[in-house]
Amino acid sequence: MPADLAIQRIQRTNTFIFSNIYPKEPAANATDTMTISTEGTYIDKEFVKTRHTLANGNIEIITEKSGKDGNDNKQATIRHTYTLGKTIFSIRKDVQFVGETNWINRHLYSYNRKYGR
């Protein structure tokens, strides 16, 4: 479903408000917050496992945490991959259940900056 994303920093903090705006389905509009630790080692309560610059100049940050996922609330490693660039921003969530070797992609939110804003 097409959406717009507005990101606003809460003044003098490391917390950001993410507003998802769905032009064709306003009832689905939602906001979320994200806090980056002062030292940059955590995004919310997830440890920053890696941060590197990709060949195209975008930055990729991967976080991981232990938690529960799925309909059965099984123990799992939950991984978020954030990709940031001049014209793109995406968040991908992958899950690996305890005792499994495969990762399952739960969702991918991808946004492109338009009109040079």
N, C-alpha and C positions, 0 to 999 in steps of 0.2 A: 504494500500500500504506500503510495507516495506521501512523503512527509517533509516538513521543514524543521530545521533545528535551530534554536536560538540558545547561545551559551552566554551566561553572564557571571562574572566573578563577584562574589560578595565582598564588598569593600574591605580592604586591609586583612583579608583572610586567604587561606589556600583552599577555599570551598567555592565550588562552581555550581550554578543552577543550569540544568539542561531541560529545555522546554521543547517537547515534541509536538508539533502542530500539524494536524491532518486536515488539509483544506476541504477534502470531500467527505470527511467524517469527523466533525468537531467534537462529538461525544467521546471520541477516542483520545483526545488531547491529554497529555500527561507531562508531569514535571518530575525530575529526579535531581538529587544532589550528589556531588563527588568531592571528596576532600583528599588532597595530596599532602602527605606528611611533610613537615618542614625540611627534613633531610632528603626527601624524595624517595625513600625506600618503601613506602606504602601508598597505595591508592585505596582509599577507604580502609578496609582491614585486610587487604590483599597484599602480600609481599611482592615487590617488583623483582622478578626473577632475572629478566634481561631488559636492556634498553640499548638499541643501536640504530644507526642511520643506514637506511637501505640505499642501494645503488642509485635510485631515482631521487634521493634527497629527502624522502619521507622518513619520519621517525617511527619505529615500532617498539612498543613497550608490552612486555608479557608479564602478567601477574598470575599467581597461583595461591589457592587456599584449600584447606580440607573442609569438607562440608557434606551435606546430604543433597541428593538430587533424584529426580524421577518420581513416578507415581508411588513407588515403594519406599521413598526416602532412604535410598541406599547410600552408604558411605562412598565418597568419591573425591577425587581431586578436581577442582573447578579452575579452569584457566580462562582468563580474558586476554585477548590480544587487541591492543589499541594501535591504530595506525593514524598518524597525524601528518598533514602536509599543508602546503599553501592553498590547495584547492580540494582536499579530501579529509574526511574524518570517518573512521569506522571502529566499531566494537564488535568483536566476535567472541562468543562463549562456547567453549568446548568442555566436555566432561569425560573423565576416565573413572569408571567404577573400580572399587577395590577388588583385586584379583583378576582384573581384565587388562589386556594390553592395548586394546583399541580405544581411540578417542572418538567421541560422538559430538558432532556439531549441533548445538542447541539453537543458536540463532546468530544472525549477522545483521547489524545495522550499519548502513553505509550512506554517507552524505557527500554531496559534491557542492562546492561553492560556485555560485553563478554570478554573472554580471559584475565581476571584479570587486565585489564587496570585501 
